[in-house]
């Protein structure tokens, strides 16, 4: 008996019968293949429906590919579904995955950041307590800010990016870029934050970071205090305490990787990064924000909308002691 899908077997039988040199009947071929004669004829009679389904799949996949390529940034299944909804052509994730698999469209897989160890040699002891305690959305908009530094390999060096996110709305409120880890690089981000959103912050606003050298530096501490913000820090070696920021970096690197690789100069790479931040805030809906972009979600909350509490947060596998 042949070990294959019935459709493949039936197609083989049809091709054999069409061969002028064939001397076998339908009955003998079906018997040899281990399928029923009636099943073969049912398969033949359904050919029109199969062709129609195939044409429909091809047409639907064109929509998926158009959504996937929107503004040149790669997307996952949820990102594609949300973009399709905005294109007035909604499609559920199950169908999207099926068609992506059928036509060979693969989503990028995020990789761990291998450059975190570079900060350790530059740390000081000016630590702050973990006041946020993973309450990323409960405090509301503009009450909990997250910041960190990520490293993007480019040519023979790194590009460093330092954003600050609103933990509740996921908005990137400000960001700075540099080819150096000099301390003023982070202060530039804080200056932009105060310039663009200072009137939205309050004396109750937390700014949460890891225990990296930039956030224990005198310059950072003095700048934060001058802005009347409260410092909060993740526990040592605990990435879950700043999980939304880590996730943000993963998505950013996935989506700009090819564009950065195509750049020739630092200025071109900086322009790609700036463009992605605009895209992220204004054109990239997030599933957990009710399929709104971060900017739309902030406006929704300003107009009286209720904060969407995620169903899941990263599980606390082990509580570390201070």
N, C-alpha and C positions, 0 to 999 in steps of 0.2 A: 504493500500500500504506500502511496506517495505521502510524505509528511510535508504538507504545505497548506496554505489557506485555500478554502473552496473556490474563491474567485480566481486564484492563480491556476488551480487545476482545471476549472471550466474554460479559462482562456486558452490553456494548453490544448484541451480537447478540440476547441473551435479551430485553432490553428492547424491541428493535425488533420481534421476533416477537410480543411481547405487545401491541403497539400494534394496535388494531382496524383502523386505516387502512393497515397494512402489506400489500403485495402480493408481497413477495419471499420466496423459499423459503430454507431453511437453507443449501442448496448455494450459491445466488447470494450470500447475505450473507457466507458464509465465503470465497468466491472473491474478493469485493470487498475484504474485510479482509485477505486474504493469509494465512489460517489454514486448517487442514484441518478437514473436517467431523467426522472421527473424533476429532480433538483437542477439538473443541467438546463432543461427547457424553461424552468422558472427563471433561472439566471439570464437566459437569452431574452425572455419577454420583458425583463426589467431593465434592459440596456438603456432605454430612453430615459428612465428615471435616474439611473446612475450618471448618465451624461449631464442631466440637468443639475444634479447635486454637485458634480465636479465643476461645472461652470459657475454655480453659485459660490462654491468654496474659493475659486480663483478670484471672483469679484470681491468677496469679503476680505480675502487676504490683501488685496490691493489697498483697502481702507486701513488694515492693520499696519502695513508697511508705510503708508503715508503718515499715520500717527506716530509710528516708531521713529521716523526720520524728521519729525517736526522740529524745526530750528536746528537740526544737525546734532541733537543730543540723544544718546542711547537711552532707552527706557525699559523698565520691567513690565510684567503683565499688567499690574495695577495702573502704572503710569500710562500704558497704551489705552486701557479701558477708559480712564478718565479723560484722556485726550479725545478719544472717539466720541465720548458723550458731548464734549464741547464742539465737536465737528457735526453734531446732530445725527450721529450714526452709532447709537449705543450698542455695545456687545458685551456679553457676560464673560468673566475670566475663564470659565471652562471652555467655551467655544474659542476664545482667543488663544489659549494654550494649545488646543487641538490643531488649529490652523497654523500656528507658529511651528509646531512640531512637524506637521505634514509638509510644510514648504521650507523647512530648514532654517527658520529665523531664530537665533539664540540670543537670550539676554546676557548682558555682562555679569560676571560674578565678582563681587568685591573681594579684595585681598587685604590681609592684615597689614598695618603700618609697621615697616621694619626699622623705622628711624627714631622711635621713641627714646631709645637709650642715649641719644646724643645730648639730652638735657641734663642728665644726672650729674655730670662733672661740674655743672655751673650753679648748683642749688645753694641757697642760704637757709637760715632757720626761721625766717619770718613767716611762719605758717598761720593760717586762720582755721577756725573750726568749720566743720561741715554743717552749716546752718540750713542748707537747702534740703538735705536728706531725701533726695530723689523726688521731692514734691514738685515735679516739673510743670504741671498745669494748674495745680490747686490754688496757687497764689494769684492767678489771673494775669492778664497782659501787662507787660512792662514792669512786672514785679520780680521776675527771676530772669537774669541774663546769664548766658553760658558763653564761655570763651576758651579757646585753645589755639595751638599752632599746628599746622600740618606741613608736610614736606612733599614737594612734587619734583621728581627727578627731571632735569632738563639739560640736554647737551652734557657738559662735563661738570655740572654743578646742580644745586637745588634752588627751587623757588619756594619761599616760605609764605604761607598765607595765614593771616590771623583775623578771623571774623568774630563778631559777637552776635549771638542769637537770642531772640525772645523765646524762652523755653515753652511758653504757653502757645504762642501763635506760630512758632517755627520761623519767624521772619529773620533774615539776616539784616540787622540794623546798620552795621558798618563793617568794613573790612580793610585790611592793609596788606600790601605785598612787598616782598623784598628778596634780594639775593644774599642778604646778610641777616644773622640773628642778633644784631646789635639791639640794645634795649629800646632806643627810640622807635623802632619798628612797631612795637605794641602800643606805645603812647600815641602814635599817629592814628591807630584804630580808635582809641579812647577819645581823642580830639574830634574825630569825625562823628562818633556817637553823640558827644555833647552838642556838637553843632547842629546835627540833623534831628536829634530826638531828645535833647536835654529837657525840653518843656514837658515831655511825656513821662519822665522819670520822677521818682520821689525819694525821700529819705528812708523809705522802707524797701527800696529796690536792692535786691541782692545781685552781685556779680560773682558768678561761680566759676572756678577754674581748677586745674590740677595743681600739684605742688611744684611745678616747673620753676626754673630760675627767674623767668620773666615776671612771674606773679608773686615772687617773694622779694623782688628788687625794691629798693627805696623809691625809684622813679615811679613804678607802677602803684605802689601803696600811696604815695603822696598825691598822685593824679586821681586815684579813686576817691580818696578822702576829700579832695577839693571839689569833686562832683557830688558829694554827699551820698555816695553809694556804700553799701555794706559788703565787705569781702566774705566769701565762703569758699571752702576748698574741699575737693574730693579727698577721701582717705588715701593713704600711701598705696600706690599700685592697684587701685580699685577703679577700673574703667567704667564700671556700671554706674558710679556716682555722677558721671557726666555722659551717660549713654546717648542722649539725643545729639550731642555734639559729635561723638564718634561716628554715629550713623550718618550725619550730615557730610562729614569728610569722605566717608566711603562712597556715597552717592556722587559727590562732586568729582572725585577722581575717576569713577567709572565713566561719567558723562563727558568729561573734558579731555580724557586721556589721548584719544586720537587727534584731537585738535591741537593740543599742546605739542604732540610729537611732530606735527606738520609745521610748526613755527620755526623761524630761523633766528629770531632775536628775542631778547628778554622783553622788549616792548610789545612785540606781537603776542607773546605768551601772556603778558599782563592784560592785554586787551581781551584775550579769550576769557580770562578769569573774570574780568569786570562784566563782560557780556553774560557769562553764566550766572553771576549773582543777580543781574536784572531778570534774566529768564527764570531763575529759581523763585524769586519773590512774586513775579507778576504773571508768569505763564506756565508754571509747573504745579498743577494741583496735587494735593497730598491726600491719600485715602483717609487717614485718621483725622483730617480736618473737615470731614463731610464733603470730600472731593472738591474742596476750595483751594485756591492758592493761598500762601501765607498772607499776602496783602488783603485778599478778599475776606479771609477769616478774621483779621484784625478789625476790618470795617464791620463785619457781622457782629462781633462782640461789642464794638462801640455803639452799635444801634440796638443793643439790648439782647443779643443772642446769648444762649447758654453755652458755657464752656463744655466742650466734648471731652469726657474723661476716657482715656484708652481702656480697653478691656484687659490688656495685659501690660505689665512692666517686666523688665528682666528679673528673673527670680534671684533672690539673695541666696546664693549657694553657701556662703560662709561669711559670717559677721566678723570683721577684723576689729581688734581692740586698738585703741589709740596708743 
